[in-house]
Amino acid sequence: MSMRYPISLLLISFFFLSGCSTNAVKETKGKAFHGMYEEKPKSLLVLPPINESTDADAKLYYSTTVEVPFAQHGFYVFPEKITSDVLKQEGIYDAELLINLPLNKFKDFFGADAVLFTTIKRWDLQYTVLTSKLTVELEAAIKSTSTNQILWKYGGIIEQNLTSSDGGLVANLISTAISSALADYTEYAQRLNYRIVSTSPVGPYHPVYMKDQEQIVIIPAK
Amino acid sequence: MRNKLLVLSAVVTALILSGCATNDKLYDYGDYTETYYDLKKEPTEENIVEWKEELESIRNDSQDDKKRVPPGISANLGYLSLQQQNYAKAIEYFSYEKSIYPESTAFMNRLIQKAEKLQSQGKK
């Protein structure tokens, strides 16, 4: 009898999970991102993030969270610290300007097979009386430097309630939230990056390279 | 009884899966992101030192564990050496990055050329 409870909980969570995907399509990585398997990009150059959020600092902080998840996924990721300095020297602060331009220059200069566009859709903290809610919404795309094709694209959102453990005054709560907000943003942003990148075919340093075509990804409905 | 077994097997599976997830990471990046974030937020001398020490420890730990040094670590060390005008060391680091990641060759060659140029200017 006592065992029934966790199982029903498990069932409920399955319903929730499946509920999320009712408007979405399940596809194999091979079908959804066939360009990745055809072009086989090995190296990724991280471009400066496109910031659509209301937070001006989001760009600077978010850019520190991109490199590691993509490297762990098997790609050679150019060191963002150095490449962002070089891009700045070349006058490239905004990837917005690059969206419709040919990308072969990045192949010539860096030897990059593909570039990574990232967009910060939301990066904010909302306060209510008892809690504050942190929201980070991101989108990422891998674009080929030889064909200019989008080889992979995915987005995601993370919402986190930040609650104070001492249950003290509201003022106290808000100041705690503010002081921890900067660090929390990047922590959750990186967690979200890991989730987003997991939908991409893996890179050449990963053990299942070119063997993950049959893995299922959920493509959200437009 | 059946339920108990079911739950037990679920728990075991979860443990196995979580075990895989942690061991599955290709690289040990230590506190790379945290120290990089601190450096971007406040580029103080102290944070530069912290970042450099973290890069060195990632490099040493990976080599001790017989794992490949993660992408970018050696290049970042080279870049720091370049900024500190230790050109010979910079070239050594850039060459190491190139040797373990051939994808970085074009970019590392550019950085090596830059270091060599600065080195020869310094000697004059």
HADDOCK unambig.tbl for C-alpha pairs under 7 A between the chains (distance, minus, plus):
assign (segid A and resid 3 and name CA) (segid B and resid 3 and name CA) 6.51 0.50 0.50
assign (segid A and resid 3 and name CA) (segid B and resid 4 and name CA) 6.79 0.50 0.50
assign (segid A and resid 43 and name CA) (segid B and resid 103 and name CA) 6.23 0.50 0.50
assign (segid A and resid 61 and name CA) (segid B and resid 37 and name CA) 6.57 0.50 0.50
assign (segid A and resid 64 and name CA) (segid B and resid 33 and name CA) 6.11 0.50 0.50
assign (segid A and resid 64 and name CA) (segid B and resid 36 and name CA) 6.43 0.50 0.50
assign (segid A and resid 64 and name CA) (segid B and resid 37 and name CA) 5.82 0.50 0.50
assign (segid A and resid 65 and name CA) (segid B and resid 33 and name CA) 6.29 0.50 0.50
assign (segid A and resid 71 and name CA) (segid B and resid 71 and name CA) 6.85 0.50 0.50
assign (segid A and resid 72 and name CA) (segid B and resid 25 and name CA) 6.16 0.50 0.50
assign (segid A and resid 72 and name CA) (segid B and resid 26 and name CA) 5.43 0.50 0.50
assign (segid A and resid 72 and name CA) (segid B and resid 27 and name CA) 6.44 0.50 0.50
assign (segid A and resid 76 and name CA) (segid B and resid 71 and name CA) 6.02 0.50 0.50
assign (segid A and resid 76 and name CA) (segid B and resid 103 and name CA) 6.92 0.50 0.50
assign (segid A and resid 77 and name CA) (segid B and resid 71 and name CA) 6.30 0.50 0.50
assign (segid A and resid 78 and name CA) (segid B and resid 72 and name CA) 6.15 0.50 0.50
assign (segid A and resid 79 and name CA) (segid B and resid 72 and name CA) 4.62 0.50 0.50
assign (segid A and resid 79 and name CA) (segid B and resid 76 and name CA) 6.77 0.50 0.50
assign (segid A and resid 109 and name CA) (segid B and resid 107 and name CA) 6.82 0.50 0.50
assign (segid A and resid 110 and name CA) (segid B and resid 106 and name CA) 5.83 0.50 0.50
assign (segid A and resid 110 and name CA) (segid B and resid 107 and name CA) 4.69 0.50 0.50
assign (segid A and resid 111 and name CA) (segid B and resid 104 and name CA) 6.93 0.50 0.50
assign (segid A and resid 111 and name CA) (segid B and resid 106 and name CA) 5.37 0.50 0.50
assign (segid A and resid 111 and name CA) (segid B and resid 107 and name CA) 6.47 0.50 0.50
